[in-house]
Amino acid sequence: MADDPYKILGLDRSASDEDIRRTFRRLAKELHPDVNPDNTEAADRFKKVTAAYDLLGDPQKRRRYDAGEIDASGEQRPRYERQYAGGGPGGRESVFGDIFSDIFGDRRGRGPQGGFSLRGQDVRYTLEIEFIEAALGARKRVTLPEGGVLDLSVPEGVVDNQVLRLKGKGTPGLRGGEAGDALVEIRIRSHPDFRRQGNDILIEVPIGIDEAVLGAKIEVPTISGRVALSIPAGTSSGRAFRLKGRGIRPGPAGTPGDQIVTVRIVLPETIDESLSYFLAEWRKKHAYDPRR
């Protein structure tokens, strides 16, 4: 079980969202592997701090963690509800009562002619999965409230609220009747970087002013790993690049979507004197106005 994310960040549960962001930024700068090369202890703490912020930095995840709905790893027992035809108070008993009344007759002893069989009821569950699991597919084991388990193959490209049907995994039938099905509704958690639009994946990536002006080759994350992207010289903030075939594949035989990478120019936190001097001199000699 993961450690308490509040303790990892050194914060109380009453900490504001801004306190959490500010503390994470400070710790991330102190512990980043680039600042602490070959320091395994710092690397381990950096991973824990990042995981803690992934939970507490997301208001929805933080609320659910504080409410005890998920643990420090972001895992939870699946919510579920049994669904029977007719619904309403009485649930299973009222439905079976109506069925048995039709089959066996009323209390005066009238019964059916010959034998019968009855199909089992369908049962509905809800399962939350990660964005990447939905994109690439995954094998999941769902622990049921009754103590049993369901092994589930999540297909690649599954969409939010899609219902997967597991044949024969519902309640048993009566007198040789077939079992009902398990209906698993998929809920997909949001991702800090990726967004889905149809079968395309959208992501925004920061670049430096030098990379925008001079061009560069940078690494960008995709749902299946990091790839190289060439930034041409003179790239403006907001320009989008298309990585063919790096999006969602709708089934094994489907044509995958693309990944759309939008870049934004991020200035250094401190503008040094040489950069300021260069730009001041450049502005004197160039009548460039991007708003015209």
SULPE-V877497 format. One line per field, one symbol per residue. burial: b if it has 16 or more other ideal C-beta (glycine too) atoms within 10 Angstrom, else e. A space follows every 10 residues. Layout:
burial=???
//
This chain:
burial=eeeebbebbe beeebeeeeb eebbeebeee beeeeeeeee ebeebbebbb bbbebbbbee bbebbeeeeb ebebeeebeb eeebeeeeee eeeebeeeee eeeeeeeeee eeeeeeebeb bbbbbbbbbe bebbbbbbeb ebeeeeeeeb ebebbbbbee eeebebeebb bebeeeeebb bbbbbbebbe beebebeebb bbbebebeee bbeeebebeb ebbbeeeebe beeebeeebe bebeebbbbb eeeeebbbbb bebebeeeee eeeeeeeeee eeeeeeeeee ee
//
